[in-house]
Amino acid sequence: MRIDIFKWSAADYPPRQAKVRVCEWEDERIEIRYQGKAQPHREIEAPQEKPSAPIRVGEKRPAHRSPWKPPASHPWRRAGRAAAMRRATTSATP
């Protein structure tokens, strides 16, 4: 697999989704043409594929951890308890 990088000049820059013609000659030379003119480009190496992780049969997945809960002495918990007490006392009085 080969990947080509284009070096467009500002005057010849094609609009989005413009069609270009890619010509590959018998000597394996590639030419990119836009509006009938050959455009400069250079070839780069294709990225190496990462090997996939082996499939392990019969192995259990780690248990799903529950999200962190603050301890009872945490300020968020104290504020929540105080608000609940205020609501309970205001609704209890006629």
Protein Blocks (a to p, Z undefined) as FASTA:
>chain_A
ZZddddddfklpccehiacdddddfkopacddeehiacdddddddddddddddddehiac
ddddddddddfklmklmmmmmmmmmmmmmmmpZZ
